[in-house]
Amino acid sequence: MRIQSNHSSVIVIGAGFGGMQATQSLARSGADVLLIDRNNYNTFVPLLYQVAAAQIAPDMI
């Protein structure tokens, strides 16, 4: 006898903004989520474009 389950297991590749959002949304919906990224840390760079355009100094971030 096989027991069927509606429980989903999902693997998300990439922990950028999209991957993090997908992981969070899937986990909230009840899925078992595994997030895989090449790094073991997350880089938050919301002001990078302003530094690149010399609108703010890098040490202001």
Summary of the structure (lengths in Angstrom):
residues: 61
radius of gyration: 17.9
end to end distance: 58.5
largest distance: 65.7
contacts: 102
relative contact order: 0.18
helix: 33%
strand: 16%
